[in-house]
Amino acid sequence: MAFLLASIGAARTGSALPPNAPAALRPGANHHTGDDGFVAHLGRAPRPGEEKLRMHEHFVAVRARLAAGKAPRPELEAKRQQILAYLDAYIAKGTTPDNAHLPWRTPVFIDDAKTICAVGYLIEQSAGRALADKIAEHHRYDFIEDIAKDMPEVRAWVESSGFTLDELGQIQPGYQGPDVLLWTVWNERNDETKIHDGAYELDNLHGTVRRKKMEGTWLRQDGETVLGRGQFHRGNGAWTSFFPSGATLAEGRYAKNEPSGAWRFYHESGHLAAEGRFRRGQRTGDWKFYYDVAEPTLIAEGSFGRGGYVVGTWRHYDTKGALLATSVASTPDSFNEGEQLFWSIGYLVDVVPSANHIEHRIHQGSIDGGPIRLDMLASGEERIYLRDGSDDIYDVGGHRLVAVDGGWRADDCHWNKARKHAARTGDVAALHGMIFKETDEHARSCAAGDLVPRARAARITALVGSMSEVRSASPAFIQGLALASEEPTDLTNMIASSMSLDIEWPHVDGRFVQVYKTLPGYVYGM
């Protein structure tokens, strides 16, 4: 198998865990319990469009489980009951944060609209909003276990809460990412969202419909803030979307009630962010995306095909406009593995060699919603492969390279001719398909070998070390919005990490989701 696998059930329900998440974590509503509460109550897995129900079932199930337990110390039982009451209030509110930026299921402590997560609400109610805001500032997308490890004040709160850290971890949900392909326009299968004659009002969108065509002035508002405005006649017209600040977000034409023709998106600074075309409400053809600078400088360009899917080769550029990497998506395929049906799809990223002449190729995909990856690094006569980071490293002869005493040992893993050929020729996609099922147990079965010569060990160390280099830092508009970190993050790794279950680049797909939320007719997951 040349490409990676993902179960059909996970394909469009937003279960995927963040890249490099520990293997013990479970995909689904919660990283401890998955979707157990939903399945126990409804007898099936969540379906697309059921995210609100998914969260509710998770909270109800975990609340019942926690109510049956006791505080770690008797003197904390009253505090435990008080926080359980806060959890009841949060469940009754029925509001959860929006993961508007990351293309995988992840915690969101406080979102862009200042909506707080469940554990954040418990902290806010019992210790004050200031602590919750501090957590969001530094650990917006982190699991509570990692937050407590890094912040002494959070550890102190946990110890006084009447709950264990594990119990609080069972509360904290992961929120599905901005799956751009689940947005549809004028969904006629849903009575609430389909277009109808007369006054139209849904999700702060106001307008008039005559003979099933948009007519006159249409507005999208959040309170007094105008997020979009258009003028229409018989379903044709022009629309402009705005940031909450009033700056223009997007502008383009509508035809027959749907975006059609040329559109332009903008950064809040006013600089051009993207340009391309829509056809019948779907992104189509060639699109270009730009850095947030005055002189339009490409960050990515490529094409969308039928259904708005990414197709063909995409090109990605550094801040100076130089080609940084290309990426290609495979054609989806399916096969049976026992009684389970899987679909296979993989994504290949080729990084332009850096000044040190290191070749870097990445094959990224997903199994049951969990991202997996194989990196090829090559320089001169040395070529190595790293699985899911740097724990499993192989050379072209099928040796597992193990770091020992400042050097490397080559253990023979008995690869067959096909694997060795794929490794020698740099066919990282084919090799990944051959070895993706291998486990730690298989790695332990490799025959212990000899230390590699010192000169070769130095070459291997240099290749592995290049993985941590920042070739081109992710720009501020990605760094701040999508990654919530001030630390430099390599743009090529961000590109690859956003190509697991689907392609969801924050500066591409995230931009469309941002605009869809302001346009007439678009609804999510209906």
BELTA-V574089 format. One record per run of one state. SS is the DSSP state (hx for helix, st for strand, lp for the rest). FROM is the first residue (numbers start at 0). LEN is the number of residues. If there is no record, write none. Layout:
BEGIN
SS,FROM,LEN ; SS,FROM,LEN
END
This chain:
BEGIN
lp,0,4 ; st,4,3 ; hx,7,4 ; lp,11,18 ; st,29,1 ; lp,30,3 ; st,33,1 ; lp,34,1 ; hx,35,7 ; lp,42,8 ; hx,50,17 ; lp,67,6 ; hx,73,20 ; lp,93,12 ; st,105,1 ; lp,106,3 ; st,109,1 ; lp,110,5 ; st,115,1 ; lp,116,1 ; hx,117,10 ; lp,127,1 ; hx,128,11 ; lp,139,4 ; hx,143,7 ; lp,150,1 ; hx,151,9 ; lp,160,4 ; hx,164,7 ; lp,171,1 ; st,172,1 ; lp,173,1 ; st,174,1 ; lp,175,4 ; hx,179,3 ; st,182,3 ; lp,185,12 ; st,197,5 ; lp,202,2 ; st,204,6 ; lp,210,2 ; st,212,10 ; lp,222,2 ; st,224,9 ; lp,233,2 ; st,235,7 ; lp,242,5 ; st,247,8 ; lp,255,2 ; st,257,9 ; lp,266,5 ; st,271,8 ; lp,279,2 ; st,281,9 ; lp,290,7 ; st,297,7 ; lp,304,1 ; hx,305,3 ; lp,308,1 ; st,309,8 ; lp,317,5 ; st,322,7 ; lp,329,3 ; st,332,5 ; lp,337,2 ; st,339,5 ; lp,344,2 ; st,346,5 ; lp,351,7 ; st,358,9 ; lp,367,2 ; st,369,10 ; lp,379,2 ; st,381,6 ; lp,387,4 ; st,391,4 ; lp,395,3 ; st,398,6 ; lp,404,2 ; st,406,6 ; lp,412,4 ; hx,416,9 ; lp,425,2 ; hx,427,8 ; lp,435,4 ; hx,439,5 ; lp,444,2 ; st,446,5 ; lp,451,2 ; hx,453,15 ; lp,468,4 ; st,472,1 ; lp,473,2 ; hx,475,8 ; lp,483,6 ; st,489,1 ; hx,490,7 ; lp,497,1 ; st,498,1 ; lp,499,3 ; st,502,1 ; lp,503,5 ; hx,508,8 ; lp,516,5 ; st,521,3 ; lp,524,2
END
